[in-house]
Amino acid sequence: MVQYLPPQRALAPVLDIARWRDGSDKPGVAREFDRICREIGFFYLTGHGMAPARMRGVLAEAERFFALPDAAKRALTLGANRRGYEPMGLQSLDFDAPPDLKESLLIGQATPADHPYVLAGLPNYGPSRWPEPAALPGFRQFCESYFAEAAAICRTLMAIFAHAARLPEDHFEPMLQQPMATLRLIHYPPQPEAVIDNRIGCGAHTDWGAITLLMQDETGGLEVQAADGEWLYADPLPNAFVVNIGDMMPIWTDGAYHSNPHRVRNRSPHLHRYSAPFFMDLDYHARVECLPAFARNGAAPRFAPRSAGEHLDLMYRRSYGERAPAQE
């Protein structure tokens, strides 16, 4: 276990996708995306089209949810489809560190009960678990509409990646028709200034899927590891998301793109921190393998092909370990 040391400088890259969205400079945006992903794999995203009030709104909804009585939250405890409430200390994203100091609500894409994936019992599909409407009026409606907007932004980023990989813009769309996408509302309680036993809000880890779109409050605490091992602050930038690429990207690019470790420490001993990462993961059966544009002169790929579902299953089991909720 590596002892926690705080960062000394800040994350810098900003990707403005307005010129992609209006069609005025798609090649330029794709080149910039490619450069950033090769150098660090983390950036601030602007020009995305989501209204600032909408971005702030998801944090307000998170705060409303976590203010519910403990019994009301635990009534929604995480089920076999990985949707629902995750109490404090359930997960360790740094496998060598104590459990994370956070609680979460995991929300998925609505999938009908008679869908083949639900009938087959595949994880990350099926109904989400919602509080009673009387307890949180409008909560479900807001979260579902925010989910749809965040998914649309991630689809745009996947189209930009396709362009960078010299593929048709819609290349990844078949993998995103029934994605294992998750909106995760997170609450980090205040943490003492001194890190005790290396326990922080969210241990160092990489994300497991394709693209993560993060909205975070003004408290700060996200820290990103650069390719040289240095840790960087990734504090909020007004009206911008923080985006990072997940573990699928190095497979597609034969290691050219970085899926960087990151962690969260609520630096305030007094303030609560709220965030809302949206994980755009692929269809369970989507096959992830090296793309032709990134092949190395006939050399074997550095990473074995795999399905998105198998990879997420493995990482989920490792991060929850014996604390995983009972399968219902």
C-alpha positions in Angstrom: 0.0 0.0 0.0 1.5 3.4 -1.1 1.2 6.1 1.5 -1.1 9.0 0.5 0.8 12.2 -0.6 -1.2 15.3 -1.7 -0.7 16.7 -5.3 1.3 19.9 -5.9 -0.1 21.2 -9.2 -3.3 21.1 -11.3 -4.7 19.3 -14.3 -4.7 21.5 -17.4 -6.1 20.1 -20.6 -9.4 21.5 -21.9 -11.3 20.1 -24.9 -14.0 22.3 -26.4 -16.3 20.2 -28.6 -18.5 23.1 -29.8 -16.7 23.0 -33.2 -17.5 19.3 -33.5 -21.2 19.8 -32.6 -21.7 22.6 -35.1 -19.6 20.8 -37.8 -17.1 23.6 -38.3 -14.0 21.7 -37.4 -14.5 18.1 -36.7 -11.0 17.0 -37.7 -9.4 19.6 -35.4 -11.5 18.4 -32.4 -10.6 14.8 -33.2 -6.9 15.6 -33.3 -7.1 17.4 -30.0 -9.0 14.5 -28.4 -6.3 12.1 -29.7 -3.4 14.2 -28.4 -4.9 14.5 -24.9 -5.8 10.8 -24.7 -2.2 9.9 -25.7 -0.7 12.3 -23.1 -2.9 11.9 -20.1 -6.5 10.6 -20.8 -8.1 13.3 -18.5 -9.5 16.6 -19.5 -12.1 19.3 -18.8 -14.9 19.2 -21.4 -16.5 22.5 -22.6 -18.9 23.2 -25.5 -20.9 20.1 -24.6 -24.3 21.8 -24.8 -25.7 21.0 -21.3 -27.1 23.9 -19.5 -25.2 25.0 -16.4 -28.4 24.9 -14.3 -28.8 21.3 -15.3 -25.3 20.4 -14.3 -25.7 22.0 -10.9 -29.1 20.3 -10.6 -27.8 16.8 -10.5 -25.6 17.7 -7.5 -28.6 19.2 -5.8 -30.6 16.0 -6.4 -27.7 14.0 -4.9 -27.7 16.2 -1.8 -31.4 15.7 -1.4 -31.1 11.9 -1.7 -28.3 11.5 0.8 -30.2 13.6 3.3 -32.9 10.9 3.5 -33.0 8.8 6.7 -30.6 5.9 6.7 -33.5 3.4 6.8 -35.0 4.9 3.6 -31.7 4.7 1.8 -31.0 1.1 2.9 -34.4 0.0 1.7 -32.9 0.6 -1.8 -29.7 -1.4 -1.2 -27.8 -2.6 -4.2 -29.3 -5.6 -5.9 -28.0 -8.3 -8.2 -28.3 -5.9 -11.2 -26.0 -3.4 -9.5 -28.6 -0.8 -9.2 -29.5 0.9 -5.9 -27.9 2.3 -2.7 -24.4 1.5 -1.7 -23.7 2.3 2.0 -20.6 3.8 3.4 -17.6 1.4 3.4 -19.0 -1.2 1.0 -16.4 -0.8 -1.8 -12.6 -0.6 -2.0 -11.5 0.9 -5.4 -7.9 0.7 -4.3 -7.6 -3.0 -3.7 -4.8 -2.5 -1.2 -6.5 0.2 0.9 -9.3 0.2 3.5 -12.9 0.7 2.3 -13.8 4.0 0.6 -15.3 6.8 2.6 -18.3 7.3 0.4 -21.9 6.3 -0.1 -23.6 6.0 -3.5 -26.8 5.6 -5.5 -26.3 3.7 -8.8 -28.9 4.4 -11.5 -29.1 2.6 -14.8 -30.7 2.8 -18.2 -34.3 1.7 -18.0 -34.5 -1.8 -19.5 -37.9 -3.6 -19.9 -38.5 -6.7 -17.7 -39.0 -8.8 -20.8 -35.7 -7.7 -22.5 -33.5 -10.8 -23.3 -30.6 -9.3 -21.2 -32.9 -9.0 -18.1 -34.4 -12.4 -18.6 -30.8 -13.8 -18.9 -29.9 -12.2 -15.6 -27.0 -10.1 -17.0 -25.7 -7.6 -14.5 -26.1 -3.9 -15.0 -29.6 -4.3 -16.7 -33.1 -4.1 -15.3 -34.9 -1.6 -13.1 -33.2 1.0 -11.0 -34.2 1.5 -7.4 -36.0 4.7 -6.6 -37.1 6.4 -3.4 -40.8 6.9 -2.9 -42.1 9.9 -4.9 -43.5 11.5 -1.8 -40.1 11.4 -0.1 -38.3 13.1 -3.1 -40.7 14.7 -5.5 -39.3 14.9 -9.0 -36.1 13.1 -8.2 -36.6 10.2 -10.6 -37.7 12.4 -13.4 -34.7 14.6 -13.1 -32.2 11.7 -12.9 -33.7 9.9 -15.9 -33.6 13.0 -18.0 -30.0 13.9 -16.9 -29.0 10.3 -17.7 -30.2 10.7 -21.2 -28.4 14.0 -21.7 -25.1 12.6 -20.3 -25.4 9.6 -22.5 -25.8 11.8 -25.6 -22.6 13.7 -24.7 -20.7 10.4 -24.2 -22.0 9.2 -27.6 -20.6 12.4 -29.1 -17.2 11.7 -27.5 -17.3 8.1 -28.9 -18.0 9.5 -32.4 -15.0 11.9 -31.9 -12.8 8.8 -30.9 -14.1 7.0 -34.0 -12.9 9.9 -36.2 -9.5 9.9 -34.5 -9.3 6.2 -35.2 -10.0 6.7 -38.9 -13.4 5.0 -38.6 -16.9 6.1 -39.5 -18.4 8.4 -36.8 -21.1 5.8 -36.1 -18.7 2.9 -35.7 -19.4 2.4 -32.0 -23.1 3.0 -32.1 -24.0 -0.8 -32.2 -22.1 -1.2 -29.0 -24.1 1.6 -27.3 -27.6 0.5 -28.1 -28.0 -1.4 -24.8 -25.1 0.0 -22.8 -24.2 -0.9 -19.2 -24.3 2.8 -18.5 -24.5 4.0 -14.9 -25.2 7.4 -13.3 -23.7 7.3 -9.8 -24.6 9.9 -7.3 -21.9 10.0 -4.6 -21.6 11.6 -1.1 -18.2 12.0 0.6 -18.5 13.0 4.2 -16.0 15.5 5.7 -12.6 14.0 6.3 -9.9 14.9 8.8 -7.0 16.8 7.4 -4.7 14.0 8.2 -5.2 10.8 6.2 -5.5 7.9 8.6 -4.3 4.4 7.5 -4.3 5.6 3.8 -8.2 5.7 3.9 -9.7 8.4 1.7 -13.0 9.0 0.0 -12.2 7.0 -3.1 -9.0 5.0 -3.4 -6.7 5.1 -6.5 -8.2 3.3 -9.4 -8.8 3.4 -13.1 -12.3 3.4 -14.6 -13.4 0.1 -16.1 -15.3 1.1 -19.2 -15.1 3.5 -22.2 -15.9 7.1 -21.1 -16.6 8.8 -17.8 -18.3 12.1 -17.6 -18.0 13.7 -14.1 -19.9 16.6 -12.5 -18.5 17.6 -9.2 -19.3 20.3 -6.6 -17.0 23.2 -5.5 -15.5 21.3 -2.6 -12.7 19.8 -4.7 -10.9 16.6 -4.0 -10.5 14.7 -7.3 -6.8 13.9 -8.0 -5.4 12.5 -11.2 -2.1 10.6 -11.7 -0.1 11.8 -14.8 1.9 9.3 -16.9 5.1 10.1 -15.0 3.4 9.2 -11.7 2.9 12.7 -10.4 -0.6 13.4 -8.8 -2.5 16.4 -10.1 -5.5 18.3 -8.6 -8.6 18.2 -10.9 -10.7 20.9 -9.1 -13.9 22.1 -10.7 -13.8 24.4 -13.8 -17.0 26.5 -14.2 -19.6 24.9 -16.6 -17.2 22.1 -17.5 -17.3 18.4 -16.9 -14.2 16.4 -16.1 -13.8 13.5 -18.6 -11.6 10.5 -18.4 -11.2 7.4 -20.6 -11.5 4.0 -19.1 -9.8 0.6 -19.4 -11.4 -0.2 -22.8 -9.4 2.6 -24.5 -5.9 1.1 -24.1 -7.3 -2.1 -25.6 -8.7 -0.4 -28.6 -5.5 1.7 -29.0 -3.0 -1.0 -28.2 -1.8 1.1 -25.2 -1.5 4.4 -27.1 -4.3 6.0 -24.9 -3.9 6.2 -21.1 -6.5 5.0 -18.6 -5.1 7.0 -15.7 -5.4 6.2 -12.0 -7.4 8.8 -10.0 -8.7 9.1 -6.5 -10.9 11.4 -4.3 -10.1 12.9 -1.0 -12.5 15.4 0.5 -10.0 18.0 1.6 -12.5 19.7 3.9 -12.9 18.6 7.5 -16.2 20.5 7.6 -17.9 20.3 4.1 -19.7 17.4 2.5 -18.7 16.7 -1.1 -21.1 15.6 -3.8 -20.4 14.3 -7.3 -22.2 12.6 -10.2 -20.0 10.5 -12.5 -21.7 9.0 -15.5 -20.0 5.9 -16.8 -20.6 5.1 -20.5 -19.9 1.4 -20.6 -20.7 -0.8 -23.6 -23.2 -3.4 -24.4 -22.5 -6.5 -22.3 -21.5 -8.6 -25.3 -19.5 -5.9 -27.1 -16.1 -7.2 -28.1 -13.2 -4.9 -27.4 -10.0 -5.4 -29.4 -7.2 -3.4 -31.0 -8.4 -1.2 -33.9 -6.6 -1.2 -37.2 -5.4 2.4 -36.9 -3.4 1.5 -33.8 -2.0 -1.9 -34.8 1.8 -2.0 -34.7 3.1 -3.3 -38.1 1.7 -6.7 -37.7 2.8 -7.2 -34.1 0.5 -9.0 -31.8 -1.7 -6.6 -29.7 -0.5 -5.9 -26.2 -4.0 -6.7 -24.8 -6.1 -9.8 -25.3 -9.6 -9.1 -26.8 -12.4 -9.4 -24.3 -16.1 -8.7 -23.9 -17.2 -5.6 -22.0 -19.4 -7.6 -19.7 -16.7 -10.1 -18.7 -14.3 -7.3 -17.9 -16.8 -5.4 -15.7 -17.9 -8.5 -13.9 -14.2 -9.2 -12.9 -13.6 -5.6 -11.7 -16.8 -5.5 -9.8 -16.0 -8.6 -7.9 -12.5 -7.5 -7.1 -13.6 -4.0 -5.8 -16.4 -5.3 -3.5 -14.8 -8.5 -2.4 -16.5 -10.1 0.6 -18.5 -6.9 1.2 -20.5 -7.5 -2.1 -24.3 -7.3 -1.6 -26.2 -10.6 -1.6 -27.4 -11.6 -5.0 -31.2 -11.2 -5.1 
